[in-house]
Amino acid sequence: MAPALGWASARILSAFGFTVIANLSPSVAQGMYLLDRNVRSAERGQLVAFPPHNAAARYGFERGWMKPGSLYIKRVGAVAGDTVCVNVEVTIATPTTPGHPATFTRVGAVSATDHTGVPLPHALQGCNRVTAGHIFPVGDGLANSYDGRYYGFVPVTLIAGRITPIWTQAQPDGADHE
């Protein structure tokens, strides 16, 4: 009886544009999430899901960090008009009201290689303004998350939906890029 209720619930959720997904990547807290396909916009701080959009993003699948067909789940770290600086670390400058200084957020270090010594792609170098219709995704659960610091900006049109945690567990220490 319980499995039938589970399938029925999943079908009802799906009919309204929702999907329950499991996240096993440590780039955000591991656990169960609700994917709301009705919300495809992106606001700073929001969790979103999206497919790999360029060769650098597909690299995560090639290295086996993600399973084929799965979506990246990342937090929107920067939106159009923000400036992202990528050097040995990533810093995001967010504009404030005119006449006031921008706020700065340190995202984390940029690795030259993964834990096995294989070079990582770097789509962005220096300071870049996020263009209209794009976001800069960050994995906030892992210092060396495989995120926008390696594959760059993501078109908002590729966002599969907003992600809401249902149940999550604590992050493991020492996990590799994801």
Buried (B, 14 or more C-beta within 10 A) or exposed (E): EEEEEEEEEEEEBEEEEBBBBEBEBBBBBBBEBBBBBEBBEBEBEBBBBBBBBBEBBBBBBEBEBBEEEBBBBBBBBBBBEBBBBBEEEBBBBBEEEEEEEEEEBEBBEBBEEBEEEEEBBBBBEEEBBBEEEBBBBBBBBBEBBBBBBBBBBBEBEBBBBBBEBEEBEEBEEEBBBB
